[in-house]
Amino acid sequence: MNAFNVWTKAFGPLTMTQEELDNLGSQGIKRAAEVNAINDARRQDDGWRDELDELSRRFKGQPSVDAAESRLAELKSSVKRRVAELSDKIAKCSKALKDARLSRLEATHVEQRKKELEEQLGDFQRDAERQLAFAKGAADQAKQWEPSRGRWEELKKRAREVDAALAQV
């Protein structure tokens, strides 16, 4: 059995075996690991206000998945109706041009109206494509960030509770 002389502040010199020294060292290592875990959790939790601010900026004005998808569906049906309406008017103009009773002047006016309607249809379709792409992007973004919405709600609740507790002090 090997014995070691160890100096302690409280008791002065002590004689200890290797097993006793190893046991003290492993207890110290375990305690240090516990303290490090507690401190790491505390440090990780310190950024919750920053996380709340970031998520609040992200979710401000962003619709839920259901709202974004319903907006996209409404926009699609609206576009479909308007395209059908303009196409119907163009078809009526084409049909009117086939009428033999039209004078040259009337035929010119109908032809002009048909060209205007075709231009309106083309412009509308380009604008609608842009609006649909934007609405689809908003729906995709809402789907992408939906998993974080629960964390955002949790942090908002926590902030309200902390603010209420601080208000009572």
Legacy VTK file of the C-alpha trace (Angstrom):
# vtk DataFile Version 3.0
C-alpha trace
ASCII
DATASET POLYDATA
POINTS 169 float
0.000 0.000 0.000
1.412 3.310 -1.100
0.655 6.251 1.113
0.921 9.884 0.087
1.211 12.978 2.188
-1.406 15.496 1.084
-1.687 19.021 2.405
-5.176 20.437 3.010
-6.070 23.937 4.098
-8.469 22.746 6.750
-6.585 19.860 8.328
-2.967 20.358 7.378
-0.965 17.306 6.267
-2.875 14.063 5.718
-1.757 10.646 4.655
-3.922 9.051 1.940
-3.808 5.931 -0.188
-3.903 5.941 -3.987
-7.518 4.659 -3.957
-8.625 7.508 -1.717
-6.942 10.052 -3.980
-8.529 8.486 -7.092
-11.935 8.519 -5.426
-11.591 12.209 -4.541
-10.505 12.986 -8.117
-13.429 11.124 -9.710
-15.899 12.871 -7.359
-14.411 16.223 -8.368
-14.658 15.351 -12.038
-18.310 14.294 -11.655
-19.152 17.494 -9.776
-17.346 19.620 -12.382
-19.295 17.896 -15.163
-22.580 18.569 -13.324
-21.702 22.229 -12.820
-20.651 22.556 -16.481
-23.940 21.016 -17.625
-25.923 23.424 -15.422
-23.913 26.414 -16.660
-24.218 25.320 -20.298
-27.992 24.989 -19.945
-28.156 28.410 -18.300
-26.035 30.008 -21.041
-28.075 28.329 -23.752
-31.274 29.536 -22.125
-29.983 33.118 -21.813
-30.597 33.745 -25.519
-34.346 33.060 -25.386
-35.221 36.767 -25.667
-33.071 37.060 -28.777
-34.712 33.951 -30.191
-38.138 35.434 -29.411
-37.220 38.689 -31.174
-35.956 36.816 -34.228
-39.050 34.597 -34.441
-41.341 37.587 -33.855
-39.759 39.401 -36.791
-40.083 36.257 -38.884
-43.728 35.573 -38.044
-44.904 39.214 -38.090
-47.229 39.519 -41.051
-46.626 35.934 -42.101
-49.874 34.024 -42.479
-50.401 30.558 -41.134
-50.148 27.632 -43.540
-53.938 27.383 -43.818
-54.348 31.109 -44.478
-51.586 31.135 -47.097
-52.992 28.102 -48.891
-56.529 29.504 -48.862
-55.195 32.806 -50.245
-53.454 30.883 -53.031
-56.628 28.919 -53.832
-58.739 32.111 -53.872
-56.231 33.794 -56.160
-56.207 30.817 -58.530
-59.993 30.782 -58.768
-60.092 34.566 -59.248
-57.551 34.356 -62.062
-59.440 31.516 -63.675
-62.691 33.512 -63.578
-61.097 36.640 -65.031
-59.348 34.694 -67.828
-62.635 32.986 -68.674
-64.416 36.357 -68.690
-61.873 37.976 -71.022
-61.730 34.890 -73.253
-65.513 34.949 -73.498
-65.463 38.606 -74.588
-62.791 37.838 -77.190
-64.890 34.934 -78.491
-67.923 37.243 -78.737
-65.876 39.741 -80.734
-64.685 36.968 -83.074
-68.261 35.820 -83.525
-69.423 39.383 -84.196
-66.749 39.812 -86.869
-68.252 36.889 -88.780
-71.585 38.697 -89.008
-72.063 39.875 -92.593
-74.327 42.727 -91.545
-71.438 44.724 -89.999
-70.236 47.765 -91.882
-66.526 48.254 -92.433
-66.438 50.884 -89.687
-68.218 48.612 -87.212
-65.949 45.709 -88.113
-62.910 47.938 -87.515
-64.239 48.943 -84.100
-64.935 45.307 -83.159
-61.476 44.278 -84.404
-59.926 47.075 -82.337
-61.904 45.991 -79.270
-60.794 42.389 -79.801
-57.115 43.465 -79.928
-57.574 45.526 -76.747
-59.140 42.552 -74.990
-56.319 40.261 -76.146
-53.749 42.743 -74.802
-55.672 42.971 -71.524
-55.711 39.194 -71.319
-51.968 38.960 -71.950
-51.187 41.674 -69.386
-53.511 40.094 -66.861
-51.962 36.656 -67.328
-48.443 38.055 -66.792
-49.551 39.908 -63.645
-51.461 36.868 -62.427
-48.414 34.634 -62.890
-46.402 37.023 -60.728
-49.128 37.183 -58.061
-49.529 33.405 -58.061
-45.770 32.912 -57.744
-45.703 35.339 -54.805
-48.658 33.610 -53.122
-47.077 30.190 -53.700
-43.824 31.461 -52.218
-45.700 32.769 -49.171
-47.397 29.391 -48.725
-44.072 27.552 -49.069
-42.439 29.893 -46.583
-45.300 29.393 -44.121
-44.861 25.610 -44.455
-41.119 25.941 -43.939
-41.457 28.003 -40.745
-44.506 26.212 -39.318
-42.398 23.909 -37.076
-40.961 27.004 -35.347
-44.403 28.475 -34.642
-44.826 26.283 -31.522
-41.498 27.477 -30.123
-42.519 31.081 -30.858
-45.792 30.641 -28.971
-43.903 29.042 -26.066
-41.434 31.947 -25.916
-44.235 34.533 -26.106
-45.974 32.847 -23.173
-42.715 32.761 -21.239
-42.098 36.462 -21.913
-45.615 37.332 -20.690
-45.048 35.313 -17.501
-41.653 36.908 -16.857
-43.047 40.391 -17.515
-45.975 39.724 -15.190
-43.614 38.474 -12.469
-41.389 41.527 -12.856
-44.407 43.836 -12.726
-45.316 42.449 -9.321
-41.884 43.214 -7.887
LINES 1 170
169 0 1 2 3 4 5 6 7 8 9 10 11 12 13 14 15 16 17 18 19 20 21 22 23 24 25 26 27 28 29 30 31 32 33 34 35 36 37 38 39 40 41 42 43 44 45 46 47 48 49 50 51 52 53 54 55 56 57 58 59 60 61 62 63 64 65 66 67 68 69 70 71 72 73 74 75 76 77 78 79 80 81 82 83 84 85 86 87 88 89 90 91 92 93 94 95 96 97 98 99 100 101 102 103 104 105 106 107 108 109 110 111 112 113 114 115 116 117 118 119 120 121 122 123 124 125 126 127 128 129 130 131 132 133 134 135 136 137 138 139 140 141 142 143 144 145 146 147 148 149 150 151 152 153 154 155 156 157 158 159 160 161 162 163 164 165 166 167 168
